């Protein structure tokens, strides 16, 4: 990939075909890329607004407590209960 007298990075069709992962990672990082054919710019590849904003992780502990209606992780393991019941 190359740079042409600007901050915008350029990619060729070959770069997109052979280095898809790198191009995708750059888009996810928020870079805008120029797609060139020879010396002519044929398009711009811009990151999606949806990809640029990340969602916070949900509170899984609270969600478990809502589903099971009891405190999670406070009881003894099930195996201990089985061994105690066997006597």
C-alpha positions as CSV (number, residue, x, y, z in Angstrom):
1,X,0.0,0.0,0.0
2,X,1.2,3.4,-0.8
3,X,0.8,7.1,0.1
4,X,0.3,9.8,-2.4
5,X,1.1,13.3,-1.1
6,X,-1.8,13.3,1.4
7,X,-2.8,11.7,4.6
8,X,-5.2,9.4,2.9
9,X,-3.8,5.9,2.3
10,X,-4.3,4.3,-1.1
11,X,-5.0,0.6,-2.0
12,X,-5.0,-1.2,-5.3
13,X,-7.3,-3.9,-6.5
14,X,-4.4,-6.4,-5.9
15,X,-4.1,-5.1,-2.3
16,X,-7.8,-5.6,-1.7
17,X,-7.6,-9.2,-3.1
18,X,-4.4,-10.3,-1.4
19,X,-4.4,-8.3,1.8
20,X,-8.1,-8.3,2.6
21,X,-7.5,-8.7,6.4
22,X,-5.2,-5.7,6.5
23,X,-7.6,-3.5,4.6
24,X,-10.5,-4.6,6.9
25,X,-8.4,-3.9,10.0
26,X,-7.6,-0.4,8.7
27,X,-11.2,0.3,8.0
28,X,-12.2,-0.9,11.5
29,X,-9.6,1.4,12.8
30,X,-11.4,4.3,11.1
31,X,-9.1,5.0,8.2
32,X,-10.5,6.2,4.8
33,X,-8.8,4.6,1.9
34,X,-8.4,5.7,-1.8
35,X,-8.9,2.9,-4.3
36,X,-6.5,3.5,-7.3
37,X,-6.2,2.0,-10.7
38,X,-2.9,2.9,-12.2
39,X,-2.5,6.6,-11.2
40,X,-6.2,7.3,-11.2
41,X,-8.4,7.3,-8.1
42,X,-11.5,5.2,-8.9
43,X,-13.1,5.3,-5.5
44,X,-13.0,5.9,-1.7
45,X,-13.5,3.2,0.8
46,X,-14.8,4.7,4.1
47,X,-15.5,2.9,7.4
48,X,-19.2,2.4,8.3
49,X,-20.5,4.5,11.1
50,X,-21.8,1.4,12.8
51,X,-18.4,-0.1,12.9
52,X,-16.8,3.0,14.3
53,X,-19.1,3.0,17.4
54,X,-18.7,0.1,19.9
55,X,-21.3,-1.0,22.3
56,X,-20.4,-1.5,26.0
57,X,-20.5,-5.0,27.4
58,X,-23.7,-5.9,29.2
59,X,-23.6,-6.6,32.9
60,X,-23.8,-10.4,32.7
61,X,-23.8,-11.0,36.4
62,X,-26.9,-8.9,36.8
63,X,-28.5,-10.6,33.8
64,X,-27.9,-14.0,35.4
65,X,-29.4,-12.9,38.7
66,X,-32.5,-11.6,36.9
67,X,-32.9,-15.0,35.1
68,X,-32.4,-17.2,38.1
69,X,-33.8,-14.9,40.7
70,X,-31.1,-15.8,43.2
71,X,-27.5,-14.7,43.9
72,X,-25.1,-16.3,41.5
73,X,-21.8,-17.7,42.6
74,X,-22.5,-17.7,46.4
75,X,-23.4,-21.4,46.8
76,X,-21.1,-24.4,46.9
77,X,-20.4,-26.2,43.7
78,X,-22.9,-28.9,42.6
79,X,-20.3,-31.6,43.0
80,X,-19.9,-30.8,46.7
81,X,-23.6,-31.2,47.1
82,X,-23.6,-34.6,45.3
83,X,-20.8,-35.9,47.5
84,X,-22.6,-34.6,50.7
85,X,-25.8,-36.4,49.6
86,X,-24.1,-39.7,49.0
87,X,-22.9,-39.7,52.6
